[in-house]
Amino acid sequence: MGYGAAGAGLTRQNSPVREESGDRGRVAVATARRVVVKIGSSSLTSTAGGLDHARLDALVDALATRDRQEIVLVSSGAIAAGLAPLGFPRRPHDLASQQAAASVGQGLLIGRYAAAFARHGRTVGQVLLSPDDVTRRAHYRNAYRTLRKLLDMRTVPIVNENDTVATDEIRFGDNDRLAALVAALVHAEAMVLLSDVDGLWTGDPSRPDTYRIDVVDPGDDLAGVRLGRRGRAGVGTGGMATKVEAARIATGAGIPVVLAHAAAAGPALAGEPVGTLFHASRRRPAARLHWLAHATTPRGRLHLDQGAVTAVVQRRKSLLPAGITGVDGGFTAGDPVDLVDAGGRPVARGLVNYDAVELPSLLGRTTVELAAALGAAYEREVVHRDDLVLL
């Protein structure tokens, strides 16, 4: 399990102001219409590493009774479920073996969820996502429409990363982060992270000089978070640091987060004072740009002169070839790239409209010049402002 070390501003939550703030935050979770719930591998598996049916059924019982809420469940456990059938004594380290286990285990996992929810008269739908599915404009719209339609039909979407085709370079990395991004995608009103720990602690929970932090405000300093060991039997990949990062992503999208023990799923959704509440920021950015900032790995870099930096950052303009001084990487049109200033500091990220091999001959030239010399197809922006987010 993981545990957190409190940074500046994180103190025991016992002041009347903090308590009142925490109460309001938990009421917001309890009354949320649409909630994303994430469950980790270590909370779904037995000590032997296979699926623990009793734990999974208990989770479903807690979720299925929330009739007033639309639930999107982001569930780990596919690789863990596939270990025993393939004869793996523990989670393998190589990517191909992990993908083989995910291929076998995902079917077992979704089948068990389908049977458990069916006891409550609920249908489930499997949704496997990769970063490409939600950064390219058409794919993003399709992902949203699919999830929205499932919810409209009172079906519970069971979301996981598409591990069978993911690579080390192109993946979300962990389902805590995926859950936060899905919460922004579906415009969730709350997120609940369920784990094998009962909240964010100031240190190792087994030590007598530590305590659980009840409320975290947007301005609190979360630096210094440490990782404990991975989940039981080594079946998980996350830790407390990934959960705090996921909470930061979700609260930055205006979504309050509760981090609680998996056994407290029902109380957490009901707004009871369990776990740690992370208050949402007041500003909710555009969901797709939130994805672009947090869900993508840049495939290259575009070096900007000072005029282009000012146009992109301060004036929120599209990036044109005239303001680019250099190109790094082997990207193709539609890939995410970082826009960096003269010092190499990323100032924005966007989806590029040209292949990397096309750009060197275009640098420093205006779109009018390019259109006259090469045709109307080269009059387009390198990165359109609608596909650009400031970092």
Sequence and secondary structure as in RCSB ss.txt:
>XXXX:A:sequence
MGYGAAGAGLTRQNSPVREESGDRGRVAVATARRVVVKIGSSSLTSTAGGLDHARLDALVDALATRDRQEIVLVS
SGAIAAGLAPLGFPRRPHDLASQQAAASVGQGLLIGRYAAAFARHGRTVGQVLLSPDDVTRRAHYRNAYRTLRKL
LDMRTVPIVNENDTVATDEIRFGDNDRLAALVAALVHAEAMVLLSDVDGLWTGDPSRPDTYRIDVVDPGDDLAGV
RLGRRGRAGVGTGGMATKVEAARIATGAGIPVVLAHAAAAGPALAGEPVGTLFHASRRRPAARLHWLAHATTPRG
RLHLDQGAVTAVVQRRKSLLPAGITGVDGGFTAGDPVDLVDAGGRPVARGLVNYDAVELPSLLGRTTVELAAALG
AAYEREVVHRDDLVLL
>XXXX:A:secstr
  B    TT     SHHHHHHHHHHHHHHHT SEEEEEE GGGTB TTSSB HHHHHHHHHHHHT TTSEEEEEE
  HHHHHHTTTT SS  SSHHHHHHHHHHHHHHHHHHHHHHHHTTT EEEEEEE HHHHHSHHHHHHHHHHHHHH
HHTTEEEEEEE TTT  SSSS  SHHHHHHHHHHHTT SEEEEEESS SEESS TTSTT  EE EE TTS  TT 
B    SGGG     HHHHHHHHHHHHHTT  EEEEEGGGHHHHHTT S SEEE   S    HHHHHHHHS   SE
EEEE HHHHHHHHTS   B GGGEEEEEE   TT EEEEE TTS EEEEEE SS TTTSTTTTT  HHHHHHHH 
GGGGS SB GGGEEE 
